[in-house]
């Protein structure tokens, strides 16, 4: 894979280079499809689906369950607690007013980098994403 922004980081351009943190190899994420990593004590769940890599806050906003232990199905990660289904692109759960925080992802030289600053929800969404 070449240098590109993937998954939750598709909007806009990459942030300043010092904010990106190397968290895993592309091979490690694609082989497992789900991987929990930590950045300065922050648990982040990485998901590989549709030839892209996505990053979410690992603990579900509903019941603090690890999303890395959830199920990937039809472009959503399903929480192992009460089966909330979060959209991989946006973090939205269509039946709720909250969404799961998502993080921009960058792939450079077969390394997955994450910007640990959550991407804000669009104002028009009416949903609140909290980290």
Beta strands, then each sheet from edge to edge (+ up, - down):
strand 1: 4-6
strand 2: 20-25
strand 3: 34-39
strand 4: 42-49
strand 5: 52-57
strand 6: 71-73
strand 7: 76-78
strand 8: 85-87
strand 9: 98-100
strand 10: 102-108
strand 11: 111-118
strand 12: 128-130
sheet 1: 1+ 10- 5+ 4- 3+
sheet 2: 1+ 10- 11+ 2-
sheet 3: 6+ 7- 8+
sheet 4: 9+ 12+
end
